[in-house]
């Protein structure tokens, strides 16, 4: 099947568009993707042996600094 996915797809509800877009930008800046970061977080959260929190990119590399004027 041309459109068949290798893995079962999951849905995350309630994520606002701006959060989704910022996560996409941040994961690209960290040379990864949303799925990989989500899996890493879940594994850390349920305390799987050897699981670590995903690495975060430096803020300026993916999001402009807010003007504190």
Backbone as JSON, one array per atom type, in Angstrom:
{
  "sequence": "XXXXXXXXXXXXXXXXXXXXXXXXXXXXXXXXXXXXXXXXXXXXXXXXXXXXXXXXXXXXXXXXXXXXX",
  "N": [[0.84, -1.19, 0.0], [0.58, 2.14, -0.89], [0.21, 4.39, 0.8], [0.51, 3.4, 3.35], [1.54, 3.39, 6.71], [4.54, 2.7, 8.53], [4.46, 2.48, 11.28], [1.89, 2.45, 13.79], [-0.27, 5.21, 13.82], [-0.57, 7.88, 16.17], [-2.64, 10.19, 17.93], [-2.44, 13.46, 19.13], [-4.32, 15.39, 21.12], [-5.61, 18.69, 21.69], [-3.4, 20.31, 21.48], [-2.36, 23.48, 20.81], [-2.12, 25.31, 17.7], [0.1, 27.1, 17.54], [1.87, 26.06, 19.44], [2.38, 23.53, 18.34], [3.62, 24.26, 15.92], [5.88, 25.67, 16.89], [7.14, 23.55, 18.24], [7.75, 21.91, 16.06], [9.57, 23.56, 14.66], [11.58, 23.82, 16.63], [12.41, 21.15, 16.98], [13.45, 20.58, 14.46], [15.59, 22.38, 14.49], [17.14, 21.11, 16.34], [17.94, 18.97, 14.93], [16.21, 16.74, 14.72], [12.96, 15.19, 15.08], [9.4, 15.72, 15.71], [8.15, 13.3, 16.48], [10.27, 11.66, 17.4], [11.22, 13.12, 19.61], [8.92, 13.12, 21.19], [8.61, 10.35, 21.73], [11.0, 9.93, 23.19], [10.52, 11.56, 25.43], [8.23, 10.28, 26.54], [9.31, 7.77, 27.18], [11.2, 8.51, 29.12], [9.44, 9.62, 31.0], [7.9, 7.43, 31.91], [9.84, 6.1, 33.16], [11.61, 4.28, 31.89], [14.36, 2.06, 31.78], [17.49, 3.57, 31.29], [16.47, 5.69, 29.84], [16.47, 9.07, 28.84], [15.73, 12.57, 29.19], [14.76, 14.37, 26.24], [17.16, 16.23, 24.34], [17.28, 19.78, 24.34], [17.06, 22.48, 21.99], [19.04, 25.5, 21.82], [17.35, 28.39, 22.81], [17.5, 30.87, 21.2], [18.08, 29.8, 18.7], [15.81, 28.86, 17.52], [13.55, 30.36, 18.17], [12.54, 33.71, 18.15], [13.8, 36.22, 20.41], [11.83, 37.71, 22.96], [10.74, 41.05, 22.99], [11.57, 43.1, 25.56], [10.82, 45.72, 26.09]],
  "CA": [[0.0, 0.0, 0.0], [1.41, 3.33, -1.05], [0.08, 5.32, 1.92], [0.56, 2.69, 4.63], [2.61, 3.81, 7.6], [5.27, 1.6, 9.17], [4.03, 2.42, 12.68], [0.54, 2.93, 14.06], [-0.28, 6.64, 14.11], [-1.22, 8.32, 17.4], [-3.13, 11.56, 17.83], [-2.33, 14.28, 20.34], [-5.38, 16.4, 21.09], [-5.52, 19.85, 22.57], [-2.17, 21.09, 21.27], [-2.66, 24.63, 19.95], [-1.3, 25.39, 16.49], [1.39, 27.77, 17.75], [2.74, 25.12, 20.15], [2.75, 22.51, 17.36], [4.57, 24.87, 14.97], [7.13, 25.92, 17.62], [7.78, 22.26, 18.46], [8.3, 21.49, 14.77], [10.75, 24.4, 14.41], [12.6, 23.49, 17.62], [12.97, 19.82, 16.72], [14.29, 20.71, 13.26], [16.82, 23.05, 14.91], [17.91, 20.11, 17.09], [18.21, 17.89, 13.97], [15.37, 15.58, 15.06], [11.57, 15.46, 14.69], [8.43, 15.68, 16.82], [7.91, 11.93, 16.92], [11.42, 11.18, 18.17], [11.23, 13.83, 20.9], [7.77, 12.63, 21.95], [8.95, 9.01, 22.23], [12.02, 10.07, 24.24], [9.88, 12.08, 26.63], [7.39, 9.23, 27.12], [10.17, 6.75, 27.8], [11.73, 9.1, 30.35], [8.33, 9.83, 31.92], [7.5, 6.16, 32.53], [11.06, 5.61, 33.83], [12.25, 3.14, 31.24], [15.79, 2.03, 32.06], [18.36, 4.23, 30.31], [15.8, 6.79, 29.14], [16.83, 10.44, 29.22], [14.93, 13.63, 28.56], [15.34, 14.8, 24.96], [17.96, 17.46, 24.36], [16.56, 20.94, 23.82], [17.92, 23.43, 21.29], [19.14, 26.81, 22.44], [16.17, 29.19, 22.44], [17.67, 31.79, 20.06], [18.22, 29.12, 17.42], [14.52, 28.5, 16.93], [12.49, 31.3, 18.49], [13.07, 35.06, 18.42], [13.67, 36.69, 21.77], [10.76, 38.67, 23.14], [11.2, 42.43, 23.26], [11.18, 43.47, 26.93], [10.84, 47.19, 26.17]],
  "C": [[0.88, 1.24, 0.0], [1.36, 4.26, 0.16], [0.11, 4.64, 3.29], [1.77, 3.16, 5.44], [3.25, 2.59, 8.25], [4.77, 1.38, 10.6], [2.6, 2.94, 12.79], [0.6, 4.41, 14.42], [-1.05, 6.91, 15.4], [-1.65, 9.77, 17.2], [-2.93, 12.25, 19.17], [-3.36, 15.39, 20.22], [-5.05, 17.55, 22.01], [-4.25, 20.66, 22.43], [-2.5, 22.26, 20.33], [-1.67, 24.71, 18.78], [0.06, 26.03, 16.73], [2.37, 26.86, 18.5], [3.27, 24.05, 19.19], [3.82, 23.04, 16.4], [5.9, 25.16, 15.65], [7.88, 24.62, 17.9], [8.44, 21.76, 17.18], [9.59, 22.26, 14.47], [11.89, 24.02, 15.35], [13.23, 22.13, 17.34], [13.84, 19.83, 15.47], [15.62, 21.36, 13.61], [17.74, 22.09, 15.68], [18.24, 18.89, 16.23], [17.49, 16.6, 14.36], [13.96, 15.87, 14.56], [10.64, 15.29, 15.89], [8.23, 14.28, 17.35], [9.04, 11.41, 17.8], [11.45, 11.83, 19.56], [10.08, 13.35, 21.78], [8.06, 11.25, 22.53], [9.98, 9.09, 23.36], [11.4, 10.56, 25.54], [9.03, 11.01, 27.29], [8.22, 8.18, 27.81], [10.78, 7.25, 29.1], [10.62, 9.19, 31.4], [7.91, 8.54, 32.62], [8.69, 5.43, 33.14], [11.6, 4.32, 33.22], [13.74, 3.19, 31.53], [16.59, 2.67, 30.92], [17.74, 5.4, 29.58], [16.22, 8.13, 29.72], [15.85, 11.41, 28.58], [15.57, 14.0, 27.23], [16.14, 16.08, 25.14], [17.14, 18.59, 23.76], [17.52, 21.85, 23.07], [18.01, 24.73, 22.09], [17.98, 27.67, 21.94], [16.41, 30.11, 21.24], [17.76, 31.08, 18.71], [16.88, 28.79, 16.78], [13.38, 29.47, 17.21], [13.08, 32.68, 18.77], [12.86, 35.45, 19.87], [12.54, 37.71, 21.85], [11.36, 40.02, 23.47], [10.66, 42.84, 24.63], [11.17, 44.97, 27.12], [9.71, 47.74, 26.98]]
}
